[in-house]
């Protein structure tokens, strides 16, 4: 129960303020991210009028878990995440969740090694302070499938592993709410909130008014579930 409460509180708190904070902390990399987004191949997404509340909430979770990760990571590790690789991590993990025989492109051990590498990079950057190397820019966002090979860069592997991580968080929300939130809308939310952060003129599929209404609906559900579990 405690894990459920912590997960939900974190999600709703991030939705309320995460986007503003992530944009504030990423001013140095915003121009480069905007340039990358302008060359992106943006897939066709579902229209808001056809989306159910559950689909909109999955979309919201794309903001909760994807946007802060993408915007705040460059200052920490000195490199922009590869959005295509991050999305590929989500896509592949979804398949692995449905088929236990299917293997991710990076094993758990390989993901651990990549994470340890960037933990070391983070500590080195902290120690270097103002003398830390400038942030390495990501290539264009293509919207294409990413294939991990032995020669794939560490940052692409890390981006993939981070995609796997946020999809596991997303799946945790499915389990805790007892709803089969659709990954398609989660991915759509990840993409669109990041595009908007890079380019304020980008128009999201779902209006802020509906996002707020759906968020409040699920916050109430979270409160009800928490109270029910407390009584058990």
Helices and strands as residue ranges (DSSP letters): H 2-24, H 27-38, G 48-50, H 53-62, I 63-67, H 68-77, H 83-98, H 108-128, G 129-131, H 154-177, H 183-198, H 208-231
